[in-house]
Amino acid sequence: MRLALFGTLCARGRGGTVVASTENRSALDDLRWLGIEADEMGTAVDARHAHEVGQELVAANKAYPCFCSVAELREMTVNAVPFPEPVLYDHRCRKLSLTDRAALERMGRKARIRVIVPEEPREVEGIEAARPRADFAIIEQDGSPTPLFSAVLSARDAQATDLLVDADRAHELAHWLVVADALGWTLPRLRVFTPWLTPDGVPIGQKPDGLTISELRARGFHPRAILATAARAGWDPGDATTLAEMGAAFDLDAVAVASPTLDMQAMLSRNGDTLRALDRGELLAAMSDHLERKGFPFSSRDPAWQARFVDAVAKEMTTLSDAEGWAVLLLTSTADYDREVARVLRATETQELITEFEKAMDKVENNGEDARSWRVVLADFRRDATAPGRALATMRMVLTGQREGPGLPPILALLGVDGCRQRLEKARRYAAG
C-alpha cells in the first residue's frame, strides 16, 4: 500500500501516468476501494519481444545461451540467497564456441539466455545491495522472460522516471543494474521504502494480524482514514485530505528515509473522526457495503429504516464493525438463546413480565419507530412490573437473546411494534416447549 500510495501521489503531482500491473487483481481491487486507481493497465512483456532483446544481447556478447539441464544445475553451488536462482552458475556455457552451441541445438537441447555479470559490477549508488556473484538467466528454456528481466523491460519501455522499491526487494537492484547496463539503459531514480513500524518498533509485516488493505477493510476502517494515516507515516501532507490535494503537495524528497511509525491507535481515532464527519448518505453507503460484505441483508430493508439504523449506530461508532453488533440483533429473523438465557425464559416470573410488557406496548406511539416513545414505555413498565429490579434486564434477554448490548430504546425503535411482538411470541412458545 505504501508504494502504491506514494507512487500515485508522485505521478499525480507531476502530471504523470499510473500504470498498474495485472499480476494481482485482488490487490488492485483493494487499492481501488481506497481510491488509488491506475490510469491504465499495464500489459505483460511480450515473450517474443523479450526473446528478441535477449538475442540482441547474445549478438553483442553481453549474454549467451545456456544449455545446462536441471540435473547439471543441481550439481552447482547452492546460492545462500536464492535470488535470482537457487544456485550460483559456474559459467560453463559461457565458454562454448559457436560450433558447440550449434551441435547442442541439433541435439534438441533447449537453451536459456544468461546475462554476463562483469567481474566488477557497478554498485547502485546510495543503496546497499549485494553484488551479483554469477551470470543469471533472463530468458527461460521455454522462451519466456524471467520476472526480473520482464520487470526491467517493463520499466524501460514505459520510460519510467522514478522507481519506488520495497526494502525487502532492494537486493534485486544490483541485478537490475547488470541488466540495465547490458541494455545500455540508465536506471531511473531509485527510492527504497523501508517498512512501516509499530510504535514498539516491530515491522508491520511481522505482526501476526498484519495490516493489509483487505484486513483493515474487514475490520471496518474507512478508506479516507487509512489514506490519511498512511500518508502521514513518513510524510507531512499538511491540511491535504484527498488524493488530489495530497498529489499537488507531494514531494518525494520530503518522504522520510527512516522506517516510519504507523500507529494503529492514531488510525482508530482518525477513523472515528472520519465516520462522524461523513454525511448520512456517505455513512449509509459505507455501512451498507460493510454489512453486506459480512453477510447481513442490510440493503433489503427500506431506505427509511436504513436511515434510522445509521442514526442510532453512528453516535458512538469508531469503526464500521461496531454496526455488526446491532446487525446481529436486528438483521436476523429472531433472537437466539444460549443456555443461561433459556433458563431465564422458562421462569414463571419471566412469562409474567412478558405479559406485562405486551400491555405496556399498547402505549407506544408512531408505530414504535421513535426511541423517545419507547423510553416512556420502558419507564412505566419498570415502575409497574411485579419484579421491577430485573424487569429491563429480563426483557433485554427476551427480545435480543443477550444480557448486555446497545440501549433498549433504539433497539426497540428499529424492531418496531410488530418485530417486538414476534420476538415476545417466540419467547413464549420457547418456554412452553
Summary of the structure (lengths in Angstrom):
residues: 433
radius of gyration: 32.1
end to end distance: 55.2
largest distance: 106.1
contacts: 1236
relative contact order: 0.08
helix: 56%
strand: 7%
